[in-house]
């Protein structure tokens, strides 16, 4: 094998890979496979739950294949100064020779026969979204996929077909619930699909290496959800689709409604978070044309902010208490002049939040018992 290619293209392809950093030589999850054909170089890696394949243009003088340690290869390419990289498999000692400028390195290769056969990923198309749309979805649902104490039933994102032309994307951690309704999206399966925390993190990394306008196809195979562009294929092991029944929550009636400016609300929450104690709770009290946000700390003192608001109360509720951080997680997604809406039944039942710029997204949060 002898291949000449651009260092920037090679580095981008390496950044997509899912291989792990491992000191164990025989750990196949720490390898990356390079194979060349007539005019391209293909990179493949696996890590047990995920696999990735990237194809980049190259001048192929002779085809071939070799497998090396991913982290070592990545670190070398990062530090090369020359734009051109030459990769060559030495026939004498079966070393992979990497040359760039005046640098020349000879890496041990590994026998990976059968490891990078991705033919089992036969799939059918689910739907397509732009990278910008996917990142927006992850910003609304992905922040919930955190924490070692979250149960396996909750630590996932659920994708559910709703009718013929819409999809519902849900995540929860038992305290909060986020829902996105994607209309005009046809999904070719009848049963829900689920992705675990590792899969969600992999999608975030995948999207970070793409431009916003890039289109990503979502495909479905027996055990995997597959994301595919013209140059990159990422497969993610499905999580069990067992999920708490959230329908009674989203079908709740909300008798009270408060509308206010997102930016003013978010800035007030940030100020109150600075003074609150370990509970991080904020109390929202209601006036005729405003809300008063209050928090305190045994060591720092207390503070309050009053914000103009449209308040419509149909039941007697003087105040309601929430975790300040959970409110900020959602409202930071709003735009500068957005209008935020808070709907609730009483101070003990789940409340629903939305912002004007995200009309198909809703955030449900349980109130706290005390400030």
Protein Blocks (a to p, Z undefined) as FASTA:
>chain_A
ZZdddfklmmmmmmmpmcdcdfblklmklcccddddfkbccddddehjaccddddddddf
bgcdddddfklmmmmmmmpmbfbdcddddfklopacddehjbccddddddfehklmcklm
gccdfbdcdfklmmmmmmmmmmmmgcjkbcfklnccddddehjkbccddddehjaccddd
dehiacfbfbdcdddfklmmmmmmmmmmpcfklccdddddfkbccdddfkbccddddddf
bdcdfklmmmpccfbdcdddfklmmmmmmmmmmmmcfkopacddddfkbccdddddfklo
pcddddddddddfbdcfbdcddfklmmmmmmmpcfklccddddfblmbccddddfklmmb
ccdddddfbZZ
